Amino acid sequence: MKKIDRLFIIGILIFLACILIVNVIVNHYDFSDNSREHKVALNRVEQAIRAYEKTDNRAPDSLQELYLVCRMEPYGCLTDLESVQIDGNQTAISSLVEHENEDYYIVVTDRFIYKITYVPASSDNNRIIIFLNVVLVIVGIVLICVYLYLRNNILKPFYQFSELPYELAKGNMNKPLEESKNKYFGRFIWGMNMLRENLEESKARELEVQRDKKMLLLSLSHDIKTPLNAISLYAKAISKNLYKDENRKKEVADNINLKVDEIESYISDIVKASSEDFLTFEVNNTEVYTGEILSFIDDYYRDKTALNNIDFKVDDYKNCLVNGDKDRLIEVIQNIVENAIKYGDGRRIWIETSKDAEEYIIKIINTGCKLPDNELSHLFDSFFRGTNVENKNGSGLGLYICRQLMHLMEGEVLAEIKSEKDERVMEIKVILKLV
């Protein structure tokens, strides 16, 4: 903030310098067109005087007479007209120009000397300078007010939480932002605090899960040592041929198998502990119209599939009210359609619907299914990828997430491989609970 304030002060100083320069320029420039008015009037009156002398052979007695005879419009800046014959006495000529405090203009003809008194038009420079300074001062005040407003309502609040992303990146979740009713950042501050709290909760939950898993792994690792020691003792005894009786040897072999099964059980528990709870889901179950979901899917994939030359169609459907989370349901169907695009033959994908007394079923079907029948039961397992994936990228979590989400929405998702017109198709059913 101090740097910004310094920049603003520098800007104000530059603005004041500009005002000073403008004042200097204006003072040295005459902006008034009226300052030449009396010069024009004097020039025209001089020409009229000479014309009057030639016509009447005498000097006009006054400006009014001159205006009348010469048919001229009166000039407001000219106040008086006096004349003296050139061959008159010197005293009269001197008295003609003796007033030093008046502005006048001398016209000399062949017979007369004329004195035309005028009032010079005042210059508009002062008014222009005052006007410009008032405008510049108003602009300066407006700029200062705008800066103070931006400083207090945008810059200062932004400066206060500019360090938060850095702190979050370092893992410091304990620095909340003060709540604000600022119309620009109030909702943003609220959102950042929510993000910080969610990250803090996620971090605490992850630490707790990791601690529990570590304790479980340590416990299972300790438990494995017991059957391993037994197997080791049996192996040493067999290597030293301590068991002469065949029945005893068979009994020892059976015990080794039991210990191996026990170890496998422990290993299965370790694998399960390592994989469970690695994903958490939040679902907000409400009443949702299926028409909104299917309409969105139809609009979303119509152009995308057309670009890939895939025949995509959503069959006619009934708009029913089901239990679920609209965003999560769209996510589930999108995930299934994306899999159909990725692992199908790219010819045809279509969506069918059906309804019974308690359930609403959405079927996503695609041609070109290459998944072996014996792998179908593992399709919704975490990290499972069938032998049909070839070189396509993936994590094996998409359908696992779909099933978890559907269970949270009191629904189900099932897979079935069918034959249609002598070709194998994959059919995924999304089963929703009617309201």
N, C-alpha and C positions, 0 to 999 in steps of 0.2 A: 504494500500500500504506500510506503514512503516513496518508492520510486515513481509510482503513478502520481502522487501529490507533487513531487518535484517536477515531473514533466508538465503537469497542469500549471504550476507557477511559472515555468519557463514560457509556456504558451500564453499566459496572461501578460507577461512582460513583452513578448513579441507583439501581442495585440495592442498594448499601450504604445509601443514604438510606431506601429502602423498608424495609430490615431494621430500621433505627433507629426508624422511625415505628411499625412493627408492635410492637416491644418496648415503646415508650411506651404504646401502646393496651392491650396485654396487661397491663402493670403496673397500669393504672387500671381494670381490669375483673376482677371476681371470677367465674371460670369454674366454681368448685366448688359442686356441689349439696350436698356433705357438710357445708359450713359451716353449714347450717341444721338439721342433724340433732339437735344437742343442744338447740336451741330447741324443736323439736317434742317431744322427749323430756321436757323440763322442763315444758312446757305440759300434757302428758298425765299426768305424775306429780303435778302440782299438782291436777288434777281428781280423780285417784285418792285423794290425801291427804284432800281435802275429803269425798269420798264415804266414805272409811274412818272419819273422825271421826264422821260422822252415824250410821254403822252400829254401830261399836264404842264410841263415846263416849270415845275415847282416841287418842293419837298412835301411829302404827306405830313399832316399835322399830328397824326397818331396811328397806332397800330390798327385801331378799329377802322379808320378811314382807308388805310392800305388794304385791309382784308376786304372791305366792302367794294372798293374800286376794282381790285384785282380778283375779286370773287374767290377768296381763299378761306379755308377753314381756319379758325383761330387756333393758335398753338398755346397750350396751357403753360409751357415752360418759359414763354416770352412775356415779360411784364410791362415794358415801356419802350417808347421810341422818341428820341430827341434828335434835333438837327440844328446845325449852325452853318451859315454860308462861309465858304473858304476865304472870301475877301472881307469877312467881318473882323471885328477887333479881336485882339489876342485874348482879352479877358474872357469873352464869351466862350472862346474855344477852350480855355483852361478850365472854366467852370463846368464844361461838359464832362471832363474826366477827373474831377477833383475827389469824387467819393471813392475811397479805397476799399470800403467794406462791401461793395456790391460787385456782382459779376456782370460784365458787359462786353459787348463786341462792337468794334469801330468799323464802319463802312465809309470809305472815301470815294466820292464820285468827282466829276469835273467841277461841280459847283457847290456841293455840300459835304459836310462831315456828319455822319449819323452815329448815334450811340444807341445800341439796342441792349436793353437790360434783360437778363434772363435768370432763371433759377435752374442751376444744373441738377439733372436727375441724380438722385442718391444711388449709390452702388448697392447691389443686392448681395455683395460678398459676405457682409456680416450675418445676414439672415441665412445664407447658405451654410456658412461655417457653423452657426448655432444649430441648424437643422441636422447637418452631418454629425456633429458631436452628440446631439441627443439620440440620433439613430444608433451611432456606434456604442454609446453608453447602454442603451436598451439591449442591443445585441450582446454586449459584454455581460450584462446582468442575466440575460436569458441563458447564455452559455454557462455561467457560474451556477445558476439554478439547476440546469440540466446535469452538469457534472456532479453537483452535490446529490441530486436525486439518484443518478446512476451509481455513485460511490456508495451511498447508504443502502440502496435497494438491490444492487446487482454485484458490484465489485466487492464490497465488504462481505456479504454473505458467501460469495464464491470463494473469497480468500479464506474464510473460516473453514470450509470443508474441502479445500483443494488438497490438503494433506491426507484426507481419509483414504482415497484409493491406495496411496503409498503405504499407509499403515496397514491396510487390509492385505496388501501384497506381502508385507513382512510377517503377517500372521497376528498382528495386534488387533484383537476384536473388542477391546475394552474401552474404546474411545468413542462414545456416542456423540451425535450432533444435537445441538439444542433445537428443540421444536420451534418452528417459526410459522407465522401466518403470512409470510411473504408470498404474494400472488405469483411471483416468478419462480421461486425456489422452494416454497412450502411443501408442495407435493414431492419434489425431488428429494428434499431433506428427509421427508417421511419414508420415501422409497429406499434411500441409502441406509437409513437406520434399520429398516426391515431387512435389507440385504445383509447388513452387518450382523443382526441378530440371527438370521438364518444360517449365515456362515459360522457364527459362534456355536449355534446348536449342532450344526453338521460336524463341526470339529470335535465338540464334546462327545457326540454320538459315535463318531469314528474312533476317537480315543478309547471310549468304553468298549466298543466292539473289538477293537484290536487287543485291548487288555484281556477281555474274556476269551478271545481266540488264543491268545498267547498262553493263558492259564490252561485252557483246554488242551492245547498242543503239548504243553509241558507235562500235563497229567497223562495224556495218552502215550507220550513218548516214554514216560516212566513205566506205564503199564505194559508196554511192548517188551521191556527188558525181561520180564518174568518168563513169557513163553520162549523168548530167544535164548535165555539161559538154559531153559529145559531142553530145547532143541540142541544147543551146544553140548550139553552133558550126554544126551542120547547119542550124538554123532561121535563123541570121543569113546563112549563105551562100545559102539559098533566098530569103530576103527581098531580098537584093542581086542575085538572078538570076545567080549565079556559075556555075551549072551549065546549059550550053547544050545538052549532049547529053541526049537523052531516056533513053538507057540509064544515063547517070550519075545522072540524077534518080531513076530507079527504084532504082538501087543505094543511093543516099542514103536513100530512103524505107524500103528494106528494113533498112538499118542503124539507122534510127530505131526501127523496130518491134522489132528485136533489143534495143536499149537499153531500150525500154519493157518488154519481157518480163523483162529483167534487173532492172529496178527493181521490177516486180511480184514477182519472186522474193525480192528483199530485203525487200519489204513483208510478204510471206507469212511470211518468217523472223521478222520483228519481231512480227507478230501471234502466231505460235506461241510465241515466247519470252515474250510478255506473258501468255499464258494457261496454259502448261504449269507443272506443279509448284505450282499455287496451292492444291492440296488434297493432304494426306498422310493415309494411312489405316494403321491398325494392325489386323492380323488375327491371331488366335490359332487356327490350324488344329488341330482335334482330330477325334475320331470322334463324330459327332452322329447321333441317331435322328431321322428325318424326322417320325415320329409326334408327338414333342414339339413340333416347330415348327408343324406343321399344326394340332394341338390348340390351341396358344396362339392362332394366328391365328383359328381358328373361334370360340373363346371371346371374343376381343377384339372381333371385328367383328359378332358376332351381334346384340348389343343396339344397337350404333351404327347399323348398317344398317337395323334394324327401326324405329328412330326416324325414319329418312329414307324409310321405305316402299320400301326396296330389297330385292329378292329375292336374298339372299346364301346361298350353299350351298358347303360343302366336300364333294365326292364321296368315296365310300369309297376308302381309300388303304392301301397296304402300308407297314408300319413298317420301313424299311430303314436300314442304317448307311452314312452318307456322310461324305465328307471336307469339313470346313468349320468355321466359327466360328458357334456357335448364335446368339449375339446379333446378329452381322452378317447371318446368313441371315434372321432375323426382321426386321431393319431393311430388307433388300432387298425382301422380300415386302410388308411394310407400305407401303413407298414406292410399289410398283406398285399395290397395292389403293387407296391414297389417290388416285393418279392416275386409277384407274378410277372412283372416286366423283366426282372433280372434273370429269373431261372426258367421262365417259359420259353416257347419257341418264337415269341414275338408276333404270332398271327392273330390271336383272338383272346380278349379278356372281357368277361361280362359279369354283371351283378344281378342276382335274382333275389326276391324276397318272398317270404311266406309268413303266415300268422295262424296260430291256434288259440286255444282258450287262454293260455297263460304266457305264451312266449312269442316273440317276434324274431324271425331268423333272417339274417342277411348272408347270402352265399356269394363268395368271390371265386370265380372259376376261370382257369386259364388252360389253354391247350399246351401240348409239348411237355408233359410231366416226365422227368427222367429219374425221379427219386425211386430207389428200390423199395418194394413193399415191406421188406424187413426193417427198414429204417424209419418207417412212418411213425412208429410209436415213440421215437426219440425226437420228433420234429420240434416239440415245445420244450425240450431240455435246454438248460443254459449252456452256452458255448458249443452246442452241437451244430455241426455242419455236415450235410449229407455228401455222399460221393459224387453227386451231380453238380457240385459247385464249380468244378473245373478250376479256372484261374480267376474267378470273380472274387472281388474283395468282400469281406464281411467279418462279423464278430461272432455270429451264432447266438445273438441275444435278441434279435428282433421279435421272433415269435414267442420267445420266453417272456419278454416284456408284455406282449399282447395278452398272454394268458394271465399274468399277474394282475394286469389292469382289469381284465374282464371279471376275475374273481372278486376284486375290490368293488366292482359295480354289480355284484350279485348275478353275474352272467357267466358265459362259458364260450370257449372257442375250440373248435374241433377240426380235424383234417381227415380227408378221405380221398383215396385215389379211385377214379371211376373210368369206365370205358365208354366212349361216346363216338359212334361212327368209326369204329375200328381204330381209335386212338385213345391214349391215356390222357386224362385231364385231372388237374389238381383242384379239389373243392375245399375251401375253407369256410366253415360255418361260424358266424358270430351270433350267439344266442343271447337275446336281451329279455329282461323281465318286463312284462306289460304292467302299466300302472292300473 
